[in-house]
Amino acid sequence: MLISRAEIAGGRIVDVRVRDGRIGEIGETLTRQAGEQVIEADGAFLCPGLHDHHIHLMAYAAALDSLPCGPPEVNDAEQLSAALAGMAHGQGWLRGIGYHDSVAGPIDRDWLDRRIPDRPARIQHRSGRLWILNSAGLAMLGDPGPAEMAGGRPTGRFYDADGWLRGRLGATLPDLGRASRLLARWGVTGLTDATPRNGPAEAAMFEAARREGTLLQAMLLMGGEGLAGPRKLHVHEHDLPPLDDLVEIIRRAHAEGRTVASHCVTRAELAYTLAAMADAGARPGDRIEHCGVCPPEFRDEIARLGLTVVTQPNFIAEKGDAYLAEVDACDQPWLYPAAGLIGAGVALAAGSDAPFGGPDPWAAMQAAVTRRTRAGRTLGPEEQITPERALALFTTAAGDPGGPPRRIEPDAAADLCLIDRPWAIAREAPGEARVRLTLTGGDVAWRGG
């Protein structure tokens, strides 16, 4: 394949030849070879394929077949009631996602029963920690298990019970192919799956999907025991483990040649993780995931320890209005920082956290540049970064998030993304860019009209 007259980083207009899954040649004018497919770029920007450094692919695939139950699609109790009523007579389980208390408060089985009394339903909270089941759903379980109780009766609310629920309901494999194709439409050629429960079984499943061509993206897997990728630490402020136990987990992962990646959304979670990292001894490649609240003293400690941060600028756009209404004013300046971390010398990369965040990396770049919420308010303007730096959040290597952006150069893997406009135009509004062509290993994963 020959991609003709593409703009690459630095503003050069070149021809790029792809051969045997790699970039074979780059030149100002390459001669078309017999039988060679030619893609006319017409000066549009060609960049390395984007890497989502934090996603939950199985959950994202399942979410595509689920009912949205929170903002922006559903914003109040009336809208949610109507959405549930419209699905009340369907077959099998109704699975809802993205619920937030701003819609109808802390709903429970009784609230759901009044809207969907006969069909079993389970609704996932936006945090990912809570499932809410109606009475028909509880009956399907047969055993309330770890359900929240009130007056000796289950409320239908299950906190941090994914494993238990999966054991009762049985695991159903979602359509990875559909999810993978959608990601390819945004130019995504690589994924880091950050699901804590990942293990050898999940690794084998993803490898099989790659072999079969269902999963188009290269995959780096973090999770629990038995993997080569980062050891995921899923600390929660409400239930922090003993510090010595966390330190031991970090040390054991390091002894196995693995790095660690710690979920840190709140100030307390970040403080606790940094204390454990300092005690255990951080190593290059150890990561902070999310870094949702990061005041300057924590930023400086992250830099001192040499940790990488993988953040979600998309949350500023998607959830910023809720943050301004609900997050303590003292924490609001430090939400999902970018410029401050970069200025302190911290390696910074980005992921979507899909399905808990939107999967479009171009929208995330827009949010990193503007820091604007859906309502048009600016949250933390001092944390704005340039469009070039926003693009780099998604173009570093899977094993080196926040490192040097990958380059289009001879012998590099032909994981490529061609958008529909020159960079000078795209940088003014990255979220408006559309992908014309995505190559993974030199093969067409997506081609637009």
Secondary structure, 3 states (H helix, E strand, C coil): CEEEEEECCCCCEEEEEEECCEEEEEECCCCCCCCCCEEECCCCEEEECEEEEEECHHHHHHHCCCEECCCCCCCCHHHHHHHHHHCCCCCCCEEEEEECHHHHCCCCHHHHHHHCCCCCEEEEECCCCEEEECHHHHHHHCCCCCCCEECCEECCEEECCHHHHHHHHCCCCCCHHHHHHHHHHCCEEEEEECCCCCCHHHHHHHHHHHHHCCCCCEEEECECCCCCCCEEECCCHHHCCCHHHHHHHHHHHHHCCCCEEEEECCHHHHHHHHHHHHHHCCCCCCEEEECCECCHHHHHHHHHHCCEEEECCHHHHHHHHHHHHHCCCCCHHHECCCHHHHHCCCEEEECCCCCCCCCCHHHHHHHHHHCECCCCCECCHHHCCCHHHHHHCCCECCCCCCCCECCCCCCCECCEEEECCCHHHHCCCHHHCCEEEEEECCEEEEECC
